[in-house]
Amino acid sequence: MPHEHPTEMVMILLRKLTVIGAVLAWCLPATGQLRVIDPARSTVTIHVGKAGLFSAFGHEHEVRGPIALGTITAGAAPRVELTVHAADLKVLDPGVKDSERAEIQATMLGPQVLDTARFPEIRFRSTRVQRDGAGWKVEGELTLHGQTHPVTVTARQAGERYTATAAFKQTAFGIAPVSAGGGTVKVKDELRLEFEIYLK
């Protein structure tokens, strides 16, 4: 049986190492890997409380919409970017009549609140991500209603699912809380956001 020349043996070994390296690169997550968010399963839910002298007669609102675009980058410098199309947000409010829900929806999308004709996108871009116990503290910039301000998000991971929460005041973004009855019934200034994110 012919013996392989040392040079040929080295070349065969290098080829084998190249194949093994390619397999490992495919199987293991790379540092700085960019993952795309799955818009079919990823959502943001906005909770709007009630305030005012006669708040007992008002409604708390729940609004939900898909996260249209987004990426999460792992590694030494993790980053998060999310985009929501404002017009895709829907008022859920199961405890109200359809006609009243439609009225709330129109007010939310109209010039009094989100003004989606002028500001069609809501965007979040992280500026700093750091470990915080079992989760992460994500500091970033939220662009809403044509204004950009800092917002802090608390995030956790459970399997392939990421959940996150944040809170901010509408007035910080130039939105006056909707009121009725001369202000005796109105929504709270502070909004609470819940994100549910899945990756492709």
N, C-alpha and C positions, 0 to 999 in steps of 0.2 A: 504494500500500500504506500503510495508516494507521500512524502513528508511535505507539509506546507512551509514555505519560506517564512522566516520571522517577520518580514515586512508585510506579507499577506495576512499573517496571524494578527498583527497589530491593526490592519485595516478592518478585518472581520470583527475584532473586538470593539473598535470605534463605532462601526455600524450598529452593533448590538446595543452599545451604550446610548447611541442616538435614539434608537427605537424605544428603549426603556425610558429615556428622558421625555420623549414625546408623550408616552402613555401617562407618566406621572404629571406632566403639565396639564393634560386633559382631565385627570381625575381629581387633582388637588386644587383648592381655591388659591389663586395667585394674589400676592400682595398688591394692594391697589386695584383690585378687580372691580370693575364697574358693572352693576347689575341693574336691569331695567325693571321698573314697576309694572305689574300686571293691572291695567286699567279695568279689566272685566271684574276684578275681585276687590280692588282697592277703593276705599271710600273715606270721605270726611263727613262727620256729623257735627252740626252746630246746635248747641243748646242755648236757648234764649229765655231768661227768667222774666218774671213780672215784678213791677214795683208800683208805688203810688198809694195814695190814701185808700182807694177802693180796689187794690190789687186782687182781692178775693174774687172780683167779678171779671178779671181779665184772664188771659190764657198764657201758659208757658208754651213756647214754640220749639219744635224740633225740625231741623232742616238737614237734608242729606244730599250728597252728590258724589259722582265718581271722581277719582283723581285721574285726570286725563293723561298727564305725562309725569315722569319722574325717574330719578336714578338714585341709587345708593352706592357709594364707593367705599370699600373697606380698605384696611391697611394702616400705615403710619399716619396718614393725613386723611381720615374719613370725611366724606361729604354727603350731603343730602340735598336734593333739589326736587320740588314738587310744583305742579301746576294744576289748577282747577279752573274749568270754564264756568264762570259765574252763572251763565244762563242755564247750566245743567243742574243747578241746585233746586231741590224740590221741597216744599213745605209738607211735612207728614201730618202733624197735628190730628191724630185719629179721633179726638174727642169733639171736633167741630163739624158743622155742616159743610157739604161740598162747596156751596156758594161762598161761604165765609172763608174756607181754605183758599179758594181761587182769588178772593180779594186780598188775602194776606200775601199770596204768591205774587200778585201783580205789584203790591206795594214794595215787597222785598226786592224785586228785580228792577223796579222803576227808579226815577231820579231821586226819590226821597231817601233811598237806602243804598243799594249796591250800584245803581245807575249802570247797568250792564251795557247799554248802548255806547257809553263813553269809556267804560273800564271793563272789558270783556274777560280779563284774566285775573286770577288770584294766585300769587306765586310766593313760595318760601324757598330761601336759599340759606343753607347753614354757613356760619362763619367759624364755629368751633364745636367740636364733638368730643366729649370726655366721658369716661366711665363714671357711673354714679351708683354704687352698690351693685345690684343685679341688672341694672339697665344703663341708660345713657342720659346725660344732660346735653341737649342740643341747643346751642345758641345760634340765632340766625336773624335774617331780615325778612319780614313779611310785607309784601306789596299788595295793598287792598285799597280800592276806591281812589286810585291814582297816587297814593302816598306809601312810603316805605319806612317802617319803624322796626326796632329790635323786638324780638319775641323769643321766649325760652320755652322749649318743648322737652317734656320728659318722656322717654321711650323705653320700651321693653320688647324682648323677643321670646316667642314661644313656638318652637319648631320653625316652620316656614312663615309664620305670622308675626308681624310687628304691630304693636299698638303704641299710641302716643297721645298725650294730652297737652293742651296749652290753653291759656286764658289771656284776654286782652280787652281793652275798652274801645267801644265803637268811636267815642269822641276823639280818641287818639288818632283816628284815621279820617276825621272830618265828617263822621256820620252822626247825626242827632238821633237819639233813641226815639222810636215812634211812640206817640202818646195820643190819648183820646180823653174826652170829657174834661178839657182844660187842664190836663196833666194829672187828673185823679187816677187814671189808669194808664200805665205805660210799661214799656219793656225795660229791663235793667240795662245799664250801660255796659256792664261786663258780659262778654260772651265766652262760653266754654267750648273748646273744640276737641273732638276725639277722632284720631286717625286709625284706620285699619288698613294695613299695607301688606300685600303679597308681591313677591318677585317672580318674574318669568323664569 
